[in-house]
């Protein structure tokens, strides 16, 4: 690589000498053209990176229902309080949280390799026990995470960076984060009816 760099110096010098023979207007026009091409290339690269991180339409080895079943099989007496899918350090990861009268549980799985990345439990306190009924999710009759993401991007165009199954008052909801430039917009969808409840730009 260093040899290529050294060889490039005289080539550039010759190109500059040749350019000096042209008028100023022609030189300015050439400079602007090069700048425009570079910018388009950078924009294309950025767009490509965003698309590769888009969870919408990505084929994964595990679905929400798969990880819910795995959690329920492992912790039969626990209720699930949240399920989230997001990218973290180049991996696409499911995080499932739940609790029973004794402990809080957190299970993390690689959505592509199915590897268990984290399996934790922690004793609950009295305050946690009181919040159990308000936090547990009703997981019957849910629309799929794929349908929820499609509904979200119909509201806000952009790649999906994360999707979480959560509770809002009495409803089980999907909170879908959609990238819009430098910020994210959160689209909240009723997980049973598929109705869009809110669109919140961050």
N, C-alpha and C positions, 0 to 999 in steps of 0.2 A: 504493500500500500504506500509506503514512503517513497519508493521509486516512482510510482505514478504521480505523486505530488511534485517531485523534483522535475519530472519531464514536462509537467503542465506549465511551469513558469515561463520558459522561452516561448511556448506556443501562445500563451496569453499575451506576452510582450509583442510578438509579431502581429497578433490580431489588433492590439491597441495602436501600433504604428500604422497599420493599414487604415484604421478608422480615422486617423488624423488627416488623411488625404481627402476625406469627405467633408461636406459642409456641416455646420452646426445643427441645422434643422434635421438633417438625416440622422446624425448621431443621437440627437434627443429622441427621435422617433424609435430608433432601435433600442434605446435604453428602456423606454416605456413598455415596449413589446415584451422584452425579457422579463420585466417586473411583473407584467400581467400574467405571463405563463407560469412563473414561479408561484404566484398567489393562487392560481387555479389548481395547480398541483397540490399545494398545501391544503386547500379546501377539500379536494377530493380525498386526500389521505385522512383528514380529520373525519369526514363523513363515513369513510370505510371503517375507521376505528369505532365510531359510535354504533354502526350497524352490527358489528361483530359482538357487541355487548348487549344487544337487544334481546330480552327474554321472550318477547312476543313472537310466537311461531317457532321457537327453538325446540328441537327434538331432544328430550331428556330421558334418562333411564328410569327416573322416578317421577310420579305425579303427586299432587297434594293428597289424593286418596291413598296412595301407597305409603307415604310417610305417616299419615294419620293411623293407618292400620298397624304399621310397625311400632308406633308409640303405644297404641292401645294394647297390642300383644305383650309388650314388655312391661307396661305399667297398667295392669288390668283395672285397678281401683282408682286410677287418676282420671281427672277431667282435663281436656285440652283447653288452654286459654289463648293460644296464638300459634299460627303457622306462617312462616315467612320464607320467601324465595328471593335470593339476591346474589349478586356477584361479589366475591371477596378475595382479593389477592389472586385474581386469575382463575378462581374456582367458582362454580355455581353451587350454592349451598342452601339447603333447607335447614331452618331452625324451628323446632317444635318445643313449645313450653306447656307445662301442665302442672297440676297439683292434686294432692289428696289431703286428708286430715293430718298427715304426718310430715310430708315433704313436698317441696317444689322440685320439678324435674325439667331438665333441658337436654334435648337430643339434637345433635347437628349431623347432617349427612351430606356427602357429596352427591349432587343430583345426577351426575354422569357415571361415576364409578360405583356408586352405592356405598362407598366406604363410610363407616361411622367415625366422625372426626372429634366428637365430644359427647360425653354421656355423664351428666352431673346431677347430683341431688343435694338439696339443702333443706334443713329442718324449717318448717313454717312457724311463724309466731301467731299470736291470737288475732292480730289485725288481719293477717293473710287469710286466716280461717273464716273471718267474717266477710271477707271480700270474695270468697270462693263462688258463691251463687251469682254474684254480679259479673264475674269474669269468665265463667265457663261458656264455651261455645256450643250452640245447637248445630250439629253437623249433619243433620238429616235433610235430604232434598236440595243440596247445593248445586248451583251451576258450576261448571268446571272453571279452573283458573284460566284456561285458554279462552273461553267465552268472555270472561271478565276482562282480560287484556284487550280483546278485540273491541269490546264496548268502550274501554278507556281511550284507545287510540282513535276511535271514531269521534270522541269529544275533543281530544288534544293530540295533534299529530306529533309523533316522535318515538324514539326507542324507549321501551320499558326497562327501567333500571331495577325495580323491585316490586313485589306484590305480596301483601300480607293479609291473612285471614284473621279478623279481629272482631271485637264486639263494640257496638255503639248503641247505648241504651238497651233495648230488648232485641235488637237486630244483630244477626251475624253479617258482617260486611267484608268486602274486599277493598283494601286501600292499595291503589295502583299508582306508583310513581312513574311519571313520564318525563323524559328529558326534553326541555325546551330551551335550547341554547345553553347559557351558563347556569340556568336554574332548573328546578323540577316542578311540575304541577302534579298535585295529588287528586286522583279521581276516586271517589267513594261510590261503591256499587253494592246494592243489596244482594247478598250472596244466594238468596233463595229466589227472588223474583227477577233479578237482573236489572232492576231499575237503577239508573244513575241518580244518586242522592245529592252529590255535590262535586264541584270542580274547584279546587283551591290552589291557585298559583302561589308558590313559596317565595 
